Amino acid sequence: MQYKRPPVYRYKTTTVFNESKLIEYQNLFYNVYRINADTPNEYYLIDSTKQYTIDTVPVSPFDMDKSDVEHLIEYKSNYVGDNSNTGNLIGALPLSEYGYVFEIDSEKNGITISYHFTDWYQNENSYIEKALIYNSVSSFALIENLQYINYNFSGSSYSITRETMEQKYPNYKNIFIGHTIDTDKFKQYVDEKINNQSFVSDIFKLFKKTDL
């Protein structure tokens, strides 16, 4: 995990290609899964109890070493105007790997994020749609007074409001315990749903798109 490389000792290696390249390294005492192999979002999962197989291991299209909810939760804040915290959260979320700048609207409590690439150019397997849904749910859940988010690309702009997300995203309120994110519920209602293409297509309709 520290050096981001496969285990030295393994007796079997299996590779499958689905939406991305997944490699399983079997060791006598544990298995290691290399998810999104050979991409910018590659990450490793160590299965020390061997509860998964290459067919059942949970995978994400994102780099979960930095974008997993258990990492994101350190950026919880009451105020979007906390510039440093908001910037660090955006930097930990998917799409940040392409570079970005952001602007905070302190009057209406919103964020505009401008990414340095064209949305349709890097959209294999609906990566943009999945990332915008994940980023929006995460941001609204972590920043209490955040009211809207604008996402700008060189081709299009997308926007979403807190009100829309709270009312239309299934089980949105169930990802909280009081004012704190329930990480298990977040994984159930956000992480796992991101891999359901029908769900992604339905939720993405909540975003308002403008061609630039």
SEVO-925298 format. One record per residue (C-alpha): residue in three letters; x, y, z. Coordinates in steps of 0.05 Angstrom, whole numbers, plus 5000, padded with zeros to 4 digits. Layout:
<pts>
AlaXYZ
...
</pts>
This chain:
<pts>
Met500050005000
Gln505650485017
Tyr509450394952
Lys503350274907
Arg505749614877
Pro503448884874
Pro505548404930
Val512248084919
Tyr509747404942
Arg503647114906
Tyr502046444878
Lys496746664827
Thr495147294787
Thr488547394752
Thr486647974706
Val479748164682
Phe477248734638
Asn470449024653
Glu469549784654
Ser476849804675
Lys482649334687
Leu482248934752
Ile487948494777
Glu487647994834
Tyr494047754868
Gln493047144912
Asn497547034972
Leu497246475023
Phe494946965078
Tyr491247515040
Asn489147744971
Val490748414939
Tyr486348754886
Arg489149264839
Ile483249674817
Asn483150134756
Ala489949854739
Asp494550284695
Thr490050894701
Pro490651554740
Asn485451274788
Glu489050624805
Tyr488550404877
Tyr489749764918
Leu485149384965
Ile488048875013
Asp483148325031
Ser486348035094
Thr480447575109
Lys479447345037
Gln472147535038
Tyr472147744965
Thr473447424898
Ile475247774833
Asp467847754816
Thr465348044882
Val470548544904
Pro467549244909
Val470549714858
Ser469950454845
Pro471650854782
Phe475151354828
Asp481751344865
Met479151134933
Asp485951244966
Lys484051974966
Ser476552004950
Asp473751484998
Val468651785046
Glu472951595106
His478352065078
Leu473552615058
Ile470252665126
Glu476153065153
Tyr473753645109
Lys466953705143
Ser465454435156
Asn459554885173
Tyr461555415122
Val463155415048
Gly467056055061
Asp472555665095
Asn476855745033
Ser482455275052
Asn477854715074
Thr473454775012
Gly479554764967
Asn482354145001
Leu475653784994
Ile475353944919
Gly482453694912
Ala480653034944
Leu474552904901
Pro474452574832
Leu475953024771
Ser481253404810
Glu486452974774
Tyr485353404712
Gly486754064746
Tyr481854604766
Val480555294795
Phe474755464841
Glu470856084863
Ile466556154925
Asp460056564924
Ser459756804997
Glu453157164988
Lys449156574960
Asn453656034991
Gly455655684927
Ile461755414891
Thr463855454818
Ile469154964798
Ser472555024730
Tyr476154394707
His481754424656
Phe478953944605
Thr473053814559
Asp467453404590
Trp465952954530
Tyr473352804518
Gln474552414583
Asn467652104591
Glu469051364580
Asn463950934618
Ser460251564640
Tyr466051784685
Ile463852514685
Glu456652354705
Lys458951884761
Ala464052394787
Leu459152974787
Ile454052564826
Tyr459252324876
Asn462353014884
Ser455653354894
Val452952864946
Ser459652904983
Ser460053664982
Phe452953795005
Ala453753265059
Leu460353555085
Ile459154305079
Glu452954485117
Asn451255165087
Leu453154995015
Gln447055154971
Tyr449255034899
Ile455054794857
Asn456954984785
Tyr461654534747
Asn464954844686
Phe468654464631
Ser471254734565
Gly465154434530
Ser459354484579
Ser457154724647
Tyr452954334698
Ser449454584760
Ile445854274820
Thr442654554883
Arg442354284953
Glu434754304951
Thr434653864889
Met439553364918
Glu436053314984
Gln429253214953
Lys430952774893
Tyr437052354910
Pro434451684938
Asn436051575012
Tyr440052225017
Lys437852345089
Asn439551635108
Ile447051755099
Phe447152165163
Ile447152025237
Gly445052705265
His449853195231
Thr455152675218
Ile455852235156
Asp454551495168
Thr460351205127
Asp457050525120
Lys450650825094
Phe454551295048
Lys457950695017
Gln451250335010
Tyr447350914979
Val452951274942
Asp459050844929
Glu455250224908
Lys450050604868
Ile455450944826
Asn456750284791
Asn449350224770
Gln448850544702
Ser441250604704
Phe441650954771
Val447051434746
Ser443051604684
Asp436851764726
Ile440552194777
Phe444552574725
Lys437952844698
Leu437753274762
Phe443553694736
Lys442154304693
Lys446754294633
Thr448854904592
Asp453054854529
Leu458755344527
</pts>
